[in-house]
Amino acid sequence: MERIVFRNVSKEFSLSRGRKLLRGHLRELLRRKRPATFCALRNISLAVRDGEGLAVIGANGAGKSTLLNLATRLCFPDEGEVIVNGRLTAVLELGTGFHGDLTGAENVRLTASLFGLTRKRTRELFDEMVEFSGVSQFIDQPLRTYSSGMIMRLAFAVAIHADPDILAMDEVMAVGDQSFKEKCFERMMELRRLGKTMLCVSHSPDLLRHMCDRAIWLDQGEVLADGKLDEVIEAYQNHLAQSIDVQLSTGISR
């Protein structure tokens, strides 16, 4: 079974030139001047099978986060089609969607419902989520009283307990202190052993080797390589090393 499918997907974003008054927008409209755009993804086609772990690697700005945002429906393609089969839980910008005036407990219930959990299932998992987050003594306090670290821990706890068929992650190990990172890693490995599908963006080859068995290398919105994890990582790292050598030799020659 294919859990995620991209078919000839392209995505562009408009390049903002700063704020404009209404007359500025009207002037552009009347002149029919097309705004400058940036192509984040170009004609991407791929499929992620059930139980597969797919790593997405590449330099900053290569299109990795855009690919995850399309898979999670945070944005939609300009061309092509994205199909997701099953419940997808995203661990991207942790805490996005949380409301500062609601308590931690209310935010847990709200976010769980957005992930597709029923009220009954949320009640069953609630204590486990809160205990995992380590913020139980503050759970009935308004979220605005939480530190950013506490918010991230609570958001992560909800995401990885939401019974996902697919877990999408973007540099997730930047969350929390060392002990919490280890707990998060153990939980993600448990999901991997249960055969959950993984879609991972990270600059850490060691983390990707634990979570994934396949990788794609994105560069300027295009797939340069798609295959076994170690082979794609090696190709990408060799490319980086060659680029550094070229820059060093160019600098020396000058």
N, C-alpha and C positions, 0 to 999 in steps of 0.2 A: 504493500500500500504506500502511495506517495502522500506524505503529510504536507509538504510545501512544494508548490510548483510556480516557477516564473516562466512566462512565455513571451519572449521578445519584448521585455520590459525596458522602457526608457523613462527617465524622470529629469525634468529641468526645474530650476528655481530662478526667480527674478533677482537680479542684483540691485539692492536698494542703494539709492544715491542720497539718502538722508531724507529728512522730513520736507514736505512741500506744502504750500498753501493750496487752497482749492483751485485758485487760478492756474497754478502750476500743473495740477492734474488735468484740468480742462484743456490747457494749452497742448499737452502731450496727446490727449484724446483727439482734439481737432486736427492736429498734424498727423494723426495716425502713425505716430512713431512707436515702433515696437521696443519695449524695454529690454535692456541688456539682460541676458540669461546665462546661467551656469549649468552645464549638463552634468548631473551627478552620476547618472547611470545610462549606459548606451546598449540597447538591444541585448539585455541579459536573459538567458534561458538556462534554467537549472531545475533539478528536482531533488528533494530531500526525502529519503525513504523512512518508513516507520522504524524507529529504534536506531537510526543513524545519527552520528554526531558530526556536524559540519562546522568547520572553523572557517572564518572569513578573515583573511589577513591582507595587509597592504599599508601603504604610508598614510599619514593623516591627509584627509581630503580625497581619498581614493574612491569613496562611495560606500564604505562599510556600514556606517550608521544609517545611511539612506536605505540600504537594502533591508536592514532590520526594521526600520520604520514602515516600510512598505509591507513587510510580512506581518507586522502587528497592527496594520490599518491606521497608523498614526498619520499617514499620508497615502495618496493614491497615485498610480502611474499615469503619466501623460499618454503613453502608448503601451500596448500589450496587456497582459492579464496576470494577476497574482491569485493563486488558489491556496487556501489553507483548510486542511481537513482535520478537525479535532480542536480541542481547547488549547489555545496558546497563551501562556503566561510570559510576560516580558519583564525582565529585570534590566531596565535601561536607566533613565534618569530617576533614581529612587526618590520617592516622596512626591513626584508629580501627580497632581490630582488630590492630594491631601489638603484639607481645609483647616486653617489655623484656629478658627473659632470653635471647631468641633473637638471633642475629647479624643484621646488616642483610641479608646474603645469604639467610638462612633466612626472614626476613620477606618478602623479595621473592618467593621461591618460594611461600610460603604464600598471600600476597595474590593473586598471579597465578592460583593454583588456584581461589581464591574468585571471581575474575572469570571463571572458565570456561576458562582456558587449559590446554592439555595440558602434560605435562612436556616433551615435545619442543619445543612452541612456546615455552615459557618459557626453555628452554636457548638457543633461537635468538635470543631477544630480550634475554636477561639482560645481556650486555655493553652493549648499547645503552641499556637502562634505567639501569644503574649509571653509565655515562658521562654521560648526560643529567642525573642527579641531582647530580653533582659531589662525591660522597662515596666515591669508589672506594678511597681509601687507608684508609678505616675500615670497609669493607663486611664484613669478617670479625670485627669487634668487636661485643660485645653492644649492643643498641639502647639500653640504659639509660645508656651512655656518650655518646650522641649529644645534641647540643643540640636544642631544639624545632624550630629552623629546618632542621636537617639531616633530621630525621624528616619534616617537611612536604615537603621537596624529594624525598626518596626515595618517599614515598607518591604524590606527584603524578606522578613519573616512571613508576611502575608503572601508574597509572590511565590515562594517556594513551597508553601503548604496548600496551594490552591488546586491540587489534583490536576496538574497540567498533562496533556498528551505531548505538548511541545514546550520546551523552555528556551526562550530567546534571551541571550545575555550579552551585555556590552560592558567590558572592563569591570565585571562585578566584584573582583577581589580588592577593589579600592575602598570597600566599605568596612568601617569599624576598626577596632584594635586587633592585635594578633590573635588573641584567643577567640574572638568572634569570627575572624576570617577562617580559622581552622574549623570552627563549627559549621560555617557556611559551606566550606569545601567538603566536609564529610556528608552534609545533607545533599549536595549536588552529586556526589559520587553514589549515594544511595539511589537517587533518581536515575542515574545512568545504569546502575545494576538492575533496576526495575524495567529497563528497556525503553525509557522515555527518549523522545527525539530531542536533540540538542542543536541549537543554532548559536554559535559563539563568536563574538568579536573580542580579540585580546592581542596585546603585543607580547604576551608571555608564552613562549613555546612550551615551557614545562606544564603550564596549566592546560593548554590545548591538547597536549599529548595524553593527559588524563581524561579529558572530556570528549575528545573527538577522534575519529578514525579517517576522516576525509577533510580536505581543505580546498578552498578556492582563493586565488590571489587576484585581488582587484587593483587596477592601476588606471587612474583617470576615468573611472566609470566603466571600464571594460574588464572582462575576465581574461587574464593572461595565462592562468594555469588552473586545472581542476583535476584532482587525483588523490593518491594516497597522501596522508598528512605529512609524513616525514619528507617525502619527495618534494612536495610543494613548498614546505618551509625551507628546505635546503636550497631550492631554486631561488626563493625570495631573498634569503640571507646572502647567497652568492652575488645576487644583483646589487644588494646594498653595499657589499664589500667592494665590488667593482666601481660603483658610483663614488664611494669614498676615495678609492685609489685615484680615480680620474680627477676629483676635486683637489686632492693633495698635489698631484703632479702638475695640474694647471697652476696652482698657487705657487709652487716652487719655480716653474718656468717663468712666471711673471717677476 
